[in-house]
Amino acid sequence: MQGSNPRESRAHAIGVVLRIGLIAGTLDISENLVFNAFRHITPAMVFQYIASGLTGPWAFHAGSASILLGVAIHYVIAMAWTLIFYLASRRLTLLVRRPVMCGLAYGALVYLIMNLVVLPLARVPRAPVAMTLASRISGVLALLVCVGLTVALLTRQDREARQGRPAGRQKKFGRMRRSRGRWRGCVRCGSSRRRASPGISGGIPRRARRFAQARPG
């Protein structure tokens, strides 16, 4: 978006963060709902559990109000993580040049912060039993793929659309142009040497004749 004013750039960034956050949040919660359906946990219970992080046990008795609150909290969190990655990608181009590696690493970081920092500080009721291995794996994969990888790939896609070329190939194309220029220079240099060599196409005799004809008297 070269030549655009700061207001247009800010509006574009807000739109991108909202769009990517909505997609990542929808993928994440869809995986959560499908996984919990096999455990006979309804979507209402999932969103009430999310809302309980802010309101405590009240969320399980508030009906549709707590369900809507849970939906809102979920998407706010998804968009917050999207915003952090989007802003960081403006400073660290590696995040868009290597979206798969960086996206998976970012998803792992999100999982660690959510489980080691956010949940202990939230008002979510403590489970009477430890989390099962299946639940742990599901939670990790959801944040790695649905959040980290999705956010990274869509951020790169937006960067490519704005710049008109793949973000990860700009330097590669620059190196190819420079090396191609050097190669052409070498070809020209080699061709002139071949013309000047005595055994190829009679290059030396022709030059000698031209030089003799050009000399006065």
N, C-alpha and C positions, 0 to 999 in steps of 0.2 A: 504494500500500500504506500508506495513512494509518492510524495507530493501531497498526501492527505494531511489535514490539520489535526492537532491533538484531540479535538472533540470527536472527530470521526474515528480516529484510532481508538479512543477510549470506548466509544459505542460499539465498535467492532469487537474489541476484547471482551466486553461484557456479554455480547451476544454469543461469542465463541465459548466462553466459560459456562454460560447457561445451557447451551446446546450439548456440550461434551459432558457436563455434570449430569444433565438429565439422562443422557444415554447410559453413562457409566452407572448411575444410581439405579436405573431401571434394570440393567443387566444384573447388578448385584442383588437387588431385592428379589428378582425373579428366581435366581439360583437359590436364595434363602427360602423362598416360599415353596419351591419344588422339593428341596431337601427336607423341609419340615413337614411337608404333606405326607411323606412316607413314615413320619414319626407321629402322625395323627395330631399335628399341631396346626390349628387353623390360621389363615392370614390375619384375622382379628387379634389373635393371641400374639402373633409376631409383632404387629405394630403397637400393641399395648405394652409389650416388653420393651420396645424401643422408647416409647413415651415414658416408661417408668424410670429411665435414666435421668429424666428431668424432674418428674413429679413424685417418684417413689411408688409405693403400693397402691396409691389412689388410682393410678392408671388402669388397674385391672377391674375397677368398679365404676368407671366413668363412661362406659359404653362407646358410642360413636365419636364422642369428643376426644377421647384419648387415642382412638384409632387415627383420626385426622391429624392429631398432634404427632403421632408416631410417623406418619407419612411425611409430614413437614420436616421433622427432625432428620429423618433419613436423607432426604434430598438436600437439606442444608449442609449436612456433613459431606455428602458426595460432591457438592459444588465447592465446598471449602477446600477439599483435597485437590480438586481440579484447578482451582485458582492458584494454589501454591505451586503446582507443577507448571502451570502456564507462565506464571511470573518468573519462576526459576529458569525456564527454557529460554527466556529472553536474555539472560545473563550467561547461561551455560549452553552453548550450542550443541554440546555432546548429547544433550537430552533429546534433541530432534534428529541428530545424525545417527544415533544408535537407539532407536525407539524401543526395540524389543528388549535389549539388555537393560536399558535404563528404566523401562516401564515395569519389568518384572522386579527389579531392585526397589523401585518406588512402591510397588504393591507390598513387598515384604516390609518396607519401612512403615507403611500405613498400618499393617497388621500389628507390628510390634508396639507402635504408639497407642493404637486403639485398645489393645489388650493389657498393656503394661502401665499405661498412664491414664487414658480416658475412663475405661471401665472401673478401675479401682476408685476413681474420684466421683463416679456417677452414683445415683441413688438406686440403681438396679438391685432388686433382691438377690441375695447370694443363693446359688443353687445348693441344695442339700448334698448332692453327689458331684464328683469331679466330672469335667467334660469328657465325653467319649472320644476315642481316636477318630471315628468317622466325622464327628462334629468339628474336631480340630482341623482335619484335612479339608473339609468343606469350607471352613472359614478362611483357611490360607489360600486355597485355590481361587476362591471368589475374589479376594482382594488382589491377588497376583494378576489374574486374567481380566476379570470384569472391571476392576478399577485401574490398577497400575498400567497394564498393557493397553487397555482401551483408551485411557486418557493420553498416553504417550503417542499412540498411533494417530489418533484424531488431531492432536496438537501438531504433529508433523504434517499431516494432510493439510491443515490450515496454513502452515508456514509455506508449504510448497505452492498452494493456490495463490498466496499473496506475492510470492517471489517469482512465480512463473516457471520454476524449474525445481527438480528434487533437491531438498536441502542437503542431503548427505552426499550429493554428487558435484556440488559446485567446485570444491577444491580439486576433485578428480578431473573435471572438465578443464579447469585452468591448467593443470599439469599436462593434460593431453595436448592442449593447444601449444604450450611452450615446447614440449618435446616434438610435436609435429613441425613447428617452426624450425627447430634445430635440425631435424631430419631433412627438411627441404633444403636448408642451407648446406648441409653436407652433400646432398645430391647435386646441387648446383656446383659446389666446390669440386666434387668428384668428376662431374661432367666436363668442367673446364680443364681439369687435369688430364682427363682422357684425351681431349682435343689437343692438349699440348704435348702428349707423349709421342715419341717418334714412331712407334710402331702401329698406331691406330689410325686408319682412314687417311693416312698421309697428312696429318694435321700440321706437322712442322714444315714440310715443303710448301704448302699453301701460304702459311704465314710468312715464310721466307720470301716467296715471290711477291706477296703484297708489300712487304717492307722494302724490297729492292725497287719495285715500281714507284713507291712513294718517295724514294730518295731523289734529290735533285741531281741532274747531270748524269 
